[in-house]
């Protein structure tokens, strides 16, 4: 194999490697974008989960108040029957 053939072969390999690196860089950029998008979605879901938890806590407090009111009403009804 002559030096010119070797140089040609090395040049071809170099070009192929350069194209491969460029493709990988583009793919890594795409993956980075998707990760950033997922991070935003995760943050939004975390906010929603907090809002849902707060709503559930309020509902539980309301149910406790209703139960206490019903107990008082039942006691009042019970005292009327005596």
Secondary structure, 3 states (H helix, E strand, C coil): CCHHHHHHHHHHHHHHHHHHHHHHHHHHHHHHHHHHHHHHHHHHHHHHHHHHHHHHHHHHHHHHHHHHHHHHHHHHHHHHCC
